[in-house]
Amino acid sequence: MALEVITSASIVPASEVISQIVEAILEVVVAADNVLIKKDCFKELANYLDRIVPVLKELIRKDVGRMESLNNAIEILNREIKDVKQLTLECSKRNKIYLLVKCRTIVKRLEDCTKEISRALGILPLSSLDLSSSIIEEIGKLRENMQSAEFRAAITEEEVLGKIESGIQERNVNRSYANHLLLLIAEAVGVSTERSVLKKEFEEFKRDIENVQLRKDQAEAIQMDQITALLQRADAASSTEEKEIRYFTKRKSLGSQPLEPLRSFYCPITRDVMVDPVETSSGQTFERSAIEKWFSDGNKLCPMTMTPLNTSILRPNKTLRQSIEEWKDRNTMITISSMKPKLMSEEEEEVLHCLEHLQDLCEQRDLHREWIIMENYMQILIQLLGSKNRDIRNHALAILHILTKDSDDAKERLARVDNAMESIVRSLGRRVEETKLAVALLLELSKCNLFRDCIGNVQGCMLLLVTMSNSDDSQAARDAQELLENLSFSDQNVIQMAKANYFKHLLQRLSRGSEDVKRAMASTLADMELTDQNKISLLEGGVLGPLLHLVSHGEHQMKKVAVRALCNLSTVPNNGLQMIREGAVGPLLELLIHHGSSSSRLREQVAATIMHLAESTVSQNSSEIPVSLLESEDDTFRLFSLINLTGPDVQKNILHTFYALCESPSATDIKAKLGQCSAVQVLVQLCENDDLTVRANAVKLFCCLVDDSDEAIILEHVSQKCLETLLRIIQSSRGEEEITSAIGIISNLPETQQLTQWLLDAGALPIIFNFLQTKERQNDPHKNPSVENATGAIRRFTVPTNLEWQRKAAEIGVIPMLVRLLDFGTPLTKKHAAISLGRFSQSSFQLSQKIPKRNGFFCFSAPPETGCLVHGGFCTVETSFCLVEADAVQPLVRVFEDPDFGACEASLDALLTLIEAERLQSGSKVLADANAIHPMIKFLSSPSPRLQEKALNALERIFRLPEFKQKYGPSAKMPLVDLTQRGNRSTKSLSARILAHLDELQDQSSFF
């Protein structure tokens, strides 16, 4: 929804401005879900704003006038809500990196707005406004909460900002620093660390910076330029082509021979080229470490001029340092480009010497590694892995490992080299040193998605790695095991690992290994990207027993990884059912119930696993013996009681667990047990929970229970406040399931006078009607359960015992909407709509206005006015709710074609209101014109006894009229005769009576 500017509070009535503020607050509450950063802070503020709405609505209802303190409060609210809306919009659309950089400013604005809004509430003239004590109390609590609210950047955000500031101050141009920083940024803002995604995000960041510069915010523009320069060094910030163009343009301009250093490059003390040149007070330049040692030895004079020196003054000679670095870089570029032919020499000593020099350059600076990569050394190094000389192969593997470490560009280039993976894997089967180097290189390559499948597809690779993971060399075994764990994130690799008996190896080590080994194996199971079939195979292979043993007897860390593994395996329904059968529920429940807050992460994983087990019970085959998750009433009570004793992550899983169980074959038993646990009372409270996911799960479970709960319990715990909360959820929630459930609760609540009146007072009727209109405008095919529930909720406002409710519903256009739903809704929607239309129609006769009698000479008077075909008087949709005027008769008749008996029965009931009492003649004519009587006759052969009986009652009355008896009687005779023989006692008697009307039976027939 567009965030529109709020009208100035000084030029319109107070109530109107307050209404605009309420609307804006509701928009902010909805929009807070869409912000890209500091979502928790925005949600906290949105919660405060949501609590303000009832206060403002109370002011609107009282139609407050103008008074200075009230005007000041409204002006502040007006201004601050406008600012919050603008900030919410910015944080929903700006680039994520930009928002992260500005997060301190964002949280400061949020905190300032919160304090100002609290101040506005504080200057409301409460004593003059005649507000209720509960409203005044709520304002006091709200002000206290908002005044104490503190919004801060998260620890991860502060860490990133600190590294950015440090990098800028230290002029850090290190590529690995930039790579690490960009990864930290990606994790902090929640974007993928894939190179293409990071590059796209960085490009968007630069475009945002251009907008900043266009606004001429000089200070911010300078800051953003510095950040751009820092991040530009990262691999993902520039494409390979851009880097190559810059590199080769510079290298080609240098010539082919190295240059000797200038005299000024040498330190007068060490006679070596300087690294960190500094200038003394005498104007001479020395290597920093050399001159500092000169001073520490007690010398006070300049080594060159012998003049006294101020030992506290040492100024970095940045110009000279830059010149020295440029000279070194020039010569290194020339050296690197000239070494390639030497590596192809047949002289092994020369090749080894070049490899040693190349390795030394790689270890010096990441910039050197970048140049070596661009000079296409990868292909040469892979070729050298085929050398007969073991030292050459070892050096080549070591250099490849250095080049690919933390460099996506190097990994991608290596992936393009022919036979690269096969050449590296061959080294796995050689001597120990070469094997260790090969495993280390493969381990680094396995961090890249491009290589994971490639490694696993090389013939024999998995078998070698599984064998190595059992080797005596602990470092090699650990690297091999870690490599296998990395490879397990690919389904294709897991298939290859299974062929290499890795699962058997894993299960053996899980059962018999040391504690460290068991933990590592459980961790592998927890993190592996397994196919459903592999998960089933592992469970069938006996993994459950060892894992449950670790859950029951392992130390804390062991329990954590074991539960994560169980959680991973439990996502397959077949596994879930098997785990329940094999006794997994008991240990998991014990772990969940008896571990305190210090193990919150463990409890979250346990709760998630139990939730998966509950979900598995939903998919049970009806032909199988049903599996129940919670066997005893005590287990149900203990699990449900944890909802009030745990954090939101555990709460939502427990709520979803019971929701799943209410959808399973044991639903009836579970709902009964929840009724004994005071579940409704708990769920009513959770519908107001600040955590939106917990709230959504509570609303869904509440919807499952409300229809089956004892009416007295519902009436005891569902208050007017609860109903207002549900309506607020319908208006503000972003979750379709939550909205559907909230409407479903309203639809299934008992149709008592008090509940319905509370709903009307809270504005439920227009809210639900507008929801249906929105669905219609969206061209929704009405298959959505929310439409079914909304139509059911409308039904409670149509009871014929309360004409005032019916009038309110008719006035906003409910009747035409119900008529349209008869043609496009689901069977349940049609049933609800037909019931409501039938209820409206029951009131039509008494509301139809009688036509006044004409007086005087008829020949000179106007033609007589024509009344309603059924009711005889003046009828309209809005005043008498007439089905004929609403063009509802034909749609109701069309519902007869629906195979759903409930929809047909409701539609028949609605139509039969047209032939009640003295309306038999006129109503029957309308039904006949709408072709409704033939379908009624067909209902005599329906499998539904209720539908048969209703059709019999209708036809018994219609056939009292000679014209209809004559026209439709013959087609009804055979079904009626059949019912006299096959029907139940009631239908037999009624069928015989109708046949008597049709002169088919004598009055003294044995059927009476």
KETORMI-704480 format. One record per residue (C-alpha): x, y, z. Coordinates in steps of 0.2 Angstrom, whole numbers, plus 2048, in hexadecimal, padded with zeros to 3 digits. Example, Ala and Ser with C-alpha at 12.3 -4.5 7.8 and 13.67 -1.06 7.14 Angstrom:
<rs>
83E7EA827;8447FB824;
</rs>
This chain:
<rs>
800800800;8078117FC;80D81B80B;80482B808;80883C810;7FD83F81F;7F385081E;7F985E82A;7F085D83A;7EE87083B;7E187282D;7D586382F;7CA85D83E;7D385484B;7C9844849;7CD844836;7E0846839;7DF838847;7D682D83A;7E483082E;7F182C83B;7E881C83F;7E881782D;7FB81C82B;7FF81183B;7F6802833;800805823;81180682D;80C7F6837;80A7EC826;8197F481E;8247F082D;8247DE826;82C7E4816;83C7ED81D;84C7E6817;8567EA827;8537EC83A;8437E2838;8427DF84B;8437F284F;8367F6842;82A7E8849;82D7EF85B;828800856;8197F984B;8137F085B;814800865;80A809857;7FE7FB856;7FA7FE869;7F7810865;7E980C859;7DB808866;7DF81886F;7DD82385F;7CD81A85A;7C681E86B;7CA830868;7C282F857;7B282785F;7B183586B;7B384285D;7BF84D867;7C085F863;7CE86B863;7D986F872;7EB874872;7F386687B;7E9859870;7EE863860;800862866;7FF84F868;7F784D858;80485884F;81284D856;80A83D852;806843840;81884883E;820839846;81582C83D;81983582C;82C833830;82A821835;82081D825;82E82681B;83B81C824;83280C821;83080F80F;84381380D;847803817;83C7F980B;8437FF7FB;8558047FD;8647F97FA;8687ED809;87B7F280A;87680480A;86A801818;8777F7822;883806821;875811827;86E806834;874811843;86B82083B;85C815838;85B80E84A;85E820851;84F826847;84481884D;84981C85F;84682F85D;83582C855;830820863;83582C870;82B83A868;81C830865;81D82C878;81E83E87C;80F841871;80583587B;80B83D88B;80384E887;7F2847882;7E585088E;7DF83F895;7D58478A3;7CB852896;7C884488A;7BD839895;7C782A890;7C4819899;7CF8138A7;7D680589C;7DB81088E;7E481C89A;7ED80D8A2;7F2807891;7F981888C;80381889C;80A807898;80E80B886;81781B88A;822812897;82680588A;82A81187C;83481D887;83F80E88D;84180787B;852806874;856802862;8687FD85E;8727F6850;8747E3852;8857DC857;8887D6845;8847E783E;8907F084A;89D7E3845;89B7E7832;89B7FA835;8AA7F8840;8B47EF832;8AE7FC825;8B480A830;8C5801834;8C87FD821;8C580F81C;8D081682A;8DE809826;8DC80B813;8DB7F8812;8DC7F2800;8DE7E0804;8D27D57F9;8CF7C8806;8CA7D6813;8BD7DC806;8B77CB802;8B57C7815;8AC7D8818;8A07D5809;89C7C4810;8987CB821;88D7D8819;8847CB80F;8817C181F;87C7D0829;86F7D681C;8697C4818;86E7C2806;8767B47FD;8897B37FD;8897AD7EB;8947B87E1;8877BD7D4;87B7C37E2;8887CD7EB;88D7D57DB;87B7DA7D7;8797E17E9;8897EB7E8;8847F27D7;8737F77DF;87D7FF7EE;88780A7E1;87780F7D9;8708157EA;88081E7ED;87E8287DD;86D82D7E3;8758337F3;88183D7E9;8738447DE;86B84B7EE;87C8537F2;87E84C803;89184F803;895847813;88B83780F;8928377FE;8A4837804;8A0829810;89881E803;8A68217F7;8B381B804;8A880B807;8A78087F4;8BA8097F2;8BC7FD801;8B07F07FA;8B57F27E8;8C47E77EC;8B87D87EF;8B77CA7E2;8A47CC7E1;8A57DF7DE;8AD7DE7CD;8AB7D27BF;8BA7C77BA;8BA7D17A9;8BB7E27B2;8CA7DC7BC;8D37D47AD;8D17E47A3;8D97EF7B1;8E77E27B4;8ED7DF7A2;8EB7F279E;8F77F67AB;9037E77A8;9057EA796;90A7FC79A;9197F67A4;9257EE798;92D7DD79A;93C7E17A5;93D7E47B8;9437F57BE;9517F87CB;94B8027DA;94E8147DC;95B81A7E8;94E8237F2;9458127F5;95480C800;95480F813;965818817;96680D827;9627FB820;9677FE80E;9577F480A;9487FA800;93C80280D;92B7FB811;92480881D;92E818819;92C826826;934838826;93D83F836;93D85183C;94D853832;94484F821;94D83F81E;94382F81B;94781E823;93F80D825;93480E834;93A7FF83E;94C80583A;94B817841;940811850;94F805854;95B813852;95181D85E;94F80F86B;96280D86B;96481E872;968828862;961839861;96983F851;96583C83F;96F82E838;971838827;97384A82D;97884883F;96C856844;962854854;95184B851;94084C85A;93E83A85D;92B83C85F;92984184D;928834840;91D838831;91882A824;91F82E813;90F82980A;91582F7F9;9258257FA;91C816800;9108177F2;91E8187E5;9278097ED;9177FF7ED;9148037DA;9267FE7D6;9247EE7DF;9147EA7D7;91B7EE7C5;9297E27C7;91E7D57CF;9127D67C0;9217D47B4;9287C57BE;9177BC7BF;9147BE7AC;9257B87A8;9267A87B2;91979E7A9;92579879B;9317927A8;9247877B0;92277D7A0;9357797A0;93B7687A0;94876C7AD;9407677BE;94B7727C8;9467817BF;93477D7C0;93677A7D3;93F78A7D5;9317947CC;92378B7D6;92C7907E6;92D7A27E0;91B7A27DB;91679A7EB;91F7A87F5;9177B57EA;9067AD7EE;9097AE801;90F7C0801;8FF7C97FB;8EE7C57F5;8F17D17E6;8FE7C67E0;8F27B77E1;8E67C17D6;8F37C57C9;8F97B37C8;8E77AD7C6;8E47BA7B8;8F47B47AF;8EC7A37AD;8F87997B8;8EA78D7BD;8EB7837AD;8FE7817AF;8FD77C7C1;8F076F7BD;8FB7687AF;9097677BC;8FF75B7C6;90374E7B9;9157507BC;91F7417C2;92874C7CE;92074B7DF;92675C7E5;9207647D5;90F75D7D8;90F7627EB;9147747E7;9067757D9;8F976F7E6;8FF77B7F3;8FE78A7E7;8ED7857E1;8E77847F3;8EE7967F6;8E779D7E7;8D57967E9;8D479A7FC;8C77A77FE;8C67AB7EC;8B67A77E2;8BF7AD7D2;8CD7A17D4;8C17927D7;8B67977C8;8C67987BD;8CC7877C3;8BB7807BF;8BE7847AD;8CE77B7AC;8CD76B7A3;8CF75B7AE;8D37667BD;8C875C7C9;8CE74B7C3;8E17517C4;8DE7567D6;8D57477DB;8E373C7D4;8EE7437E2;8E373C7EF;8E972B7EB;8FC72F7ED;9087327FB;90273980C;90974B809;90174D7F8;8F17457FE;8F075280C;8F3760800;8E67597F4;8D9758802;8DC769808;8DA7707F6;8CA7667F3;8C376C804;8C677E7FE;8BE77B7EE;8AF7727F6;8AA7837FD;8A57887EB;8947817E4;89D77F7D3;8A87727DA;89D7687E6;89575D7D8;8A575C7CE;8AF7557DD;8A27487E0;8A17437CE;8B373F7CC;8B472C7CC;8BB7247DC;8BC7357E5;8AF7317F2;8B67207F6;8C77287F8;8C0735804;8B672980E;8C571E810;8D072E815;8C3733822;8C872382B;8DB725829;8E7726837;8ED737833;8E174283D;8E3752833;8E0749823;8D174082A;8CA750831;8CC759820;8C474A817;8B674A823;8B375C821;8B475B80E;8A774D80E;89C758819;89E76680C;89A75B7FE;88A754807;881765803;87E75E7F2;8717507EF;87C7497E0;88B7487EB;88173F7F9;87C7327EC;88E72F7E8;89272F7FB;8857227FE;88D7177F0;89D7197F9;895711809;897722811;88772081B;88D70F822;89D718827;89372682F;88871A838;89771083F;8A071F845;89072684C;88E717857;8A071285B;8AB722859;8B272D866;8A773C86D;8AF748860;8AC73C852;89A739857;89774C858;89F74E847;89474083F;884747847;889758841;88B75182F;87A749830;87375A836;87A764828;879758819;86E75D80A;86674B809;8597467FD;84973F805;84E72E7FF;85F72F808;857735818;84C726817;85B71B814;864721823;85671E82E;85370D828;86670A82A;86470D83D;86A71F840;85B72384B;86271885A;87372085B;86C731859;85F72E867;86C727872;876738870;866742873;863738884;87573688A;881742881;888752888;880763883;889766872;88675386D;873755871;873765866;87B75D856;87174C859;860756859;86576084A;868750841;857749847;84F759841;857757830;85174582E;840748835;83A753826;83574481C;82473E821;82872C820;83772F82C;82C739838;82072B83A;82E71E83C;837729849;82672A853;824717852;836714858;83471F867;83C72F862;82E73A86A;83273687C;84473B87D;84074B872;83275087E;83E74D88D;84B758885;83F766881;837766892;84676489E;85376F895;85378189B;855792893;86878F892;864783884;85878D87A;860788869;85F77686E;84C778873;848781862;850772858;847765863;83676F861;83976F84E;83C75D84D;82C759857;82376484B;82A75A83C;82474A845;813752847;812757835;816745830;80673F839;7FB74A82D;80174081E;7FC72E825;7F4722819;7E271E81F;7E570C81C;7F470C829;7F370A83C;7F371C841;80272384A;80072F858;80D73C85D;80673F86F;80072F877;7FB735888;7F174488F;800748899;80C74A88A;7FF756882;7FE760891;811761894;814766882;806773881;80B77B892;81D77F88B;81578C880;81479888E;826793894;830795885;8367A2878;82E7A6867;83879985D;83278B868;82179286A;81D792857;823780855;81977A863;80A78385C;80D77C84B;80F76B852;7FD76B85A;7F677384A;7FD764840;7F675884C;7E576084A;7E675C838;7EB74A83B;7E173A83E;7E273D851;7DB74F84F;7CB74B859;7D5744868;7E2752867;7D475F867;7CC757876;7DC757880;7E076987B;7CF76E882;7D4767893;7E4771892;7DB782892;7E2784880;7D679187B;7DB79D889;7ED79B884;7EA79E872;7DF7AD875;7EE7B587E;7FA7B0870;7EF7B8863;7F77C886A;8097C286A;8167CE864;81F7C185A;8157C0849;8197AE846;8147A8857;8047B2855;8007AA844;80379984A;7F879C859;7EA7A384E;7EB794843;7E9788852;7DB792859;7D2791849;7D477E84A;7CD77D85B;7BF78A85C;7B277F852;7B477085E;7B677986E;7A977A87C;79E789879;7A078F88B;7B378F88A;7B279987A;7A67A6882;7B17A7892;7C17AB889;7BD7B4879;7BB7C687E;7B77D6874;7CA7D9875;7CE7C886D;7C17CC85F;7CA7DD85C;7DA7D485B;7D47C884E;7CD7D6843;7DE7DF844;7E77D083E;7DB7CE830;7DF7E082B;7F27E182E;7F97CF82C;8037CB81D;8007B881F;7F27B1815;7F07A2821;7F07AD830;7E27B7828;7D87A8823;7D97A1835;7D47B183D;7C57B2832;7C27A0835;7C17A3848;7B47B0846;7AA7A583A;7AA797847;7A77A0857;79679D85F;7887A8857;7847B0867;77C7C2869;78B7C8873;7997C2867;7917C8858;78D7D985F;79F7DB865;7A57D7853;7997E484C;79F7F1858;7B17ED853;7AD7EF841;7AE7DD83C;7A07DE82F;7A87EB823;7BA7E3826;7B47D2821;7A97D8813;7B87E380C;7C37D480D;7B77CA802;7B67D97F6;7C97DA7F5;7C97C77F0;7BD7CB7E3;7C77D97DC;7D67CE7DB;7CC7C37D0;7CE7B57DD;7C57A57D7;7BE7A47E9;7C77937EC;7D079B7FA;7CB79580C;7CB7A7812;7BC7AA807;7B379B80E;7B77A1820;7B27B381C;7A17AE814;79F7A3824;7A37B282F;7967BD825;7897B0829;7887B583C;7827C7837;7737C082D;7697B783B;7577BB838;7547BF84B;75D7CF849;7577DA83C;7637E8840;7727DD83D;76A7D782C;7687EA827;77A7EE82B;7807DF820;7747E4812;7787F6812;78B7F380E;7877E7800;7887D6808;7797CE7FE;7807D17EC;7917CB7F2;7897BB7F8;77F7B87E8;78F7BA7DE;7987AD7EA;78A7A07E5;79279F7D4;7A47A07D7;7A77997E9;7AC7897EF;79E77D7F5;7A1783807;7A1795802;7907927F8;789789808;78D798813;7877A5806;77679B803;77379A816;7767AD818;76A7B0809;75D7A5811;75E7AE821;75C7BF818;74D7B880F;7447B281F;7437C5823;73D7CB812;72A7C8814;7297D3823;7347E081C;72B7E180B;7217F280A;70F7EF805;7097F87F6;6FC8067FA;6EB8047F4;6E580F7E6;6D781C7E9;6CC8267DD;6C78217CB;6D38147C5;6D181A7B3;6DA82A7B7;6E78237C3;6F981D7BF;6FB80B7BB;6FC8007CB;70E7FD7D1;7147EB7D0;71A7E37E0;7277D57E3;7227C57DA;7247BC7EB;7207C87F9;7147D37F0;71A7E37F7;7297EF7F3;7397E67F5;74B7EB7F3;75B7E27F7;7607EE805;7507F080E;7477E080C;7557D4807;74B7CD7FA;7537BE7F0;7487C27E1;74F7D47E0;7607CE7E4;7607C27D4;7647B47E0;7587A77DB;7617A17CB;7727A07D4;76A7977E2;76378A7D6;7747897CD;77B7837DE;7707737DC;77D76D7CF;78A76D7DC;78F75B7E2;7907617F4;78175D7FE;78476B80B;7847787FD;7747717F5;76B770805;76F78280A;7697887F9;75977E7FA;75578580B;758797805;74C7947F6;73F78C801;73D79D80B;7347A37FB;7267967FD;72279880F;71079B815;7057A6809;7147A77FD;7127967F7;70979A7E7;7147A97E2;7247A17E8;7217917DF;71F79B7CF;7307A47D1;7387937D5;73078B7C5;73679A7BA;7477977C1;7477847BD;7497807CF;73C7727D1;7447657C5;7547657D0;7497637DF;7427537D8;75374D7D4;75874F7E6;74B7417EA;7587357E4;76773D7ED;7727337F9;76F740806;76073C811;75F74E817;75E755805;751748801;74674D80F;74876080C;74375D7FA;7347537FF;72E76080A;73076D7FD;7277637EF;71975E7FC;7157707FD;7177757EB;70D7667E5;6FE76D7EF;6FC7797E0;6F37707D1;6FD7797C3;70D7737CB;7077627CF;70175F7BD;7117667B6;71F75E7C1;71574F7C9;7187427BC;72B7447BC;72B7437CF;7217337D0;72F7267CE;73B72D7DA;72D72F7E7;72771D7E4;73A7177E7;73A7217F7;72B7197FE;7347087FC;74670D800;74571D80B;74671E81D;73671F828;734732826;737733813;72C724810;71D72C818;72073D810;7237357FF;71272C801;70973C805;7107457F6;70A7367EB;6F97387F2;6F974A7ED;6FE7447DC;6EF7387DC;6FA7297DC;6F57227EC;6E47217F5;6E372B805;6E171B80F;6F2714808;6FC709813;70A715812;70172181E;
</rs>
